[in-house]
Amino acid sequence: MAEDSESAASQQSLELDDQDTCGIDGDNEEENEHMQGSPGGELGAKRKKKKQKRKKEKPSSGGAKSDSASDSQEIKVVYFGKRIYHKLLNPGLPIQKLQDIQRAMELLSCQGPAKSIDEAAKHKYQFWDTQPVPKLNEVVTSHGPIEADKENIRQEPYSLPQGFMWDTLDLSNADVLKELYTLLNENYVEDDDNMFRFDYSPNFLKWALRPPGWLPQWHCGVRVSSNKKLVGFISAIPADIRVYDTLKRMVEINFLCVHKKLRSKRVAPVLIREITRRVNLEGIFQAVYTAGVVLPKPVSTCRYWHRSLNPRKLVEVKFSHLSRNMTLQRTMKLYRLPDSTKTPGLRPMERRDVGQVTELLQRYLRRFQLAPSMGEEEVAHWFLPQDNIIDTYVVEGAGGILTDFTSFYTLPSTVMHHPLHRSLKAAYSFYNVHTQTPLLDLMNDALILAKLKGFDVFNALDLMENKMFLEKLKFGIGDGNLQYYLYNWKCPPMDPDKVGLVLQ
């Protein structure tokens, strides 16, 4: 979501070349491309973020320190040297001194994305400072919109640089859907060491991007004019979101992705402004989104936890590591699960269950301060089981009354550079409602079901009531946070256990 003024960035030429430079209206492009609903975290020391050349750094107890500034420096020194290195040549200066000057200039001109509030306090947000979001140092005690709804909405799309064009993606077209899949698969999210890459399947993308009320114009793509190659994307889907006591029609922003060769070419702000314009035209002026980095200003910060289901494979692909004094056999024994569930009446959700599941979900979500409001149509879309997309299990009691349900969605990662394993299958906890079955028992059964379906790891955020079972069911804490943000809406911050919203 964004203001109506033209970005200076959109006036500049974007060339699909091999040079990566730093800066988006003074911000790092990467932090804007992290504005996504995708979960942020991996098992143990793995954390989701954009692919970038990394210098390995020993993580601290509070999570891995961001070294993106040095990374940007490392990438751009090559570019810097090609273009203006000759201007620095001076027989009186040793080569080391010249390199020191280059590094100093890069550190002054580039900032990596902030991973903590402390880092963010030192960061300049020239793009986000123009947007209707609270400042990082602002103490928010009131509730309501930051800007009033606009009456005069810009009718024309924002200008793209010469050589690029907007395109509304028709996801009912299998070829277009494959193009989006390829863009995301090759350019979206990887771990720090470039060992794992998210693999959103085409059918998963249709599920995530076409819920009830979806609009085709909110599937916003950027193509190269000459060859029509898809090089950028951002999406919005409609959702009724309750923030404390106020129910607002909003959009969820997700899948902001820019081709690697256009990174730091100021594409992301233009995408954000354009999706804002398109959403505003439908009379919606608020949005919710998540990010693995700190932007102005999180309404809550959650942490991912990870439960190993296939320890041998996770160790073999270096997704996780053996703890000190732990052998592989002892680790496998530690994480072993029963062969069958123990909750009576537990079965896959069916279409006839939609009404009762809707009632259970609506009643449960009232206890949280940030939560969706779903009707039966939305519940049918988001929860009815689909192979390799979403699994939901209900607990049926006497007289056909449903008392509980658990759900998790499927998001595999491609394993790169491994001679044996090609994919890592991860389950992500979605919504879990309990009224009769203890939550610990319900989630232990969810782990068993995921294991039986061939998942390698089960991930969960520490939101809602999840902290009740994370440690007891042998989840390990991740080192990456997932920040929740509201656009054009201010409210006091909330603890993770008050968040009742899960984005894909």
Secondary structure as GFF3:
##gff-version 3
##sequence-region A 1 504
A	DSSP	three_ten_helix	8	11	.	.	.	ID=ss1
A	DSSP	alpha_helix	29	33	.	.	.	ID=ss2
A	DSSP	beta_strand	48	49	.	.	.	ID=ss3
A	DSSP	alpha_helix	68	88	.	.	.	ID=ss4
A	DSSP	alpha_helix	95	109	.	.	.	ID=ss5
A	DSSP	alpha_helix	117	121	.	.	.	ID=ss6
A	DSSP	three_ten_helix	128	130	.	.	.	ID=ss7
A	DSSP	beta_strand	164	168	.	.	.	ID=ss8
A	DSSP	alpha_helix	174	187	.	.	.	ID=ss9
A	DSSP	beta_strand	190	191	.	.	.	ID=ss10
A	DSSP	beta_strand	196	198	.	.	.	ID=ss11
A	DSSP	alpha_helix	202	209	.	.	.	ID=ss12
A	DSSP	three_ten_helix	216	218	.	.	.	ID=ss13
A	DSSP	beta_strand	219	224	.	.	.	ID=ss14
A	DSSP	beta_strand	230	243	.	.	.	ID=ss15
A	DSSP	beta_strand	246	258	.	.	.	ID=ss16
A	DSSP	three_ten_helix	260	262	.	.	.	ID=ss17
A	DSSP	alpha_helix	268	280	.	.	.	ID=ss18
A	DSSP	beta_strand	287	291	.	.	.	ID=ss19
A	DSSP	beta_strand	300	308	.	.	.	ID=ss20
A	DSSP	alpha_helix	311	316	.	.	.	ID=ss21
A	DSSP	alpha_helix	328	334	.	.	.	ID=ss22
A	DSSP	beta_strand	346	348	.	.	.	ID=ss23
A	DSSP	three_ten_helix	351	353	.	.	.	ID=ss24
A	DSSP	alpha_helix	354	365	.	.	.	ID=ss25
A	DSSP	beta_strand	370	372	.	.	.	ID=ss26
A	DSSP	alpha_helix	376	383	.	.	.	ID=ss27
A	DSSP	beta_strand	390	396	.	.	.	ID=ss28
A	DSSP	three_ten_helix	398	400	.	.	.	ID=ss29
A	DSSP	beta_strand	402	410	.	.	.	ID=ss30
A	DSSP	beta_strand	413	415	.	.	.	ID=ss31
A	DSSP	beta_strand	423	424	.	.	.	ID=ss32
A	DSSP	beta_strand	426	434	.	.	.	ID=ss33
A	DSSP	alpha_helix	439	452	.	.	.	ID=ss34
A	DSSP	beta_strand	457	461	.	.	.	ID=ss35
A	DSSP	three_ten_helix	466	468	.	.	.	ID=ss36
A	DSSP	beta_strand	476	487	.	.	.	ID=ss37
A	DSSP	three_ten_helix	496	498	.	.	.	ID=ss38
###
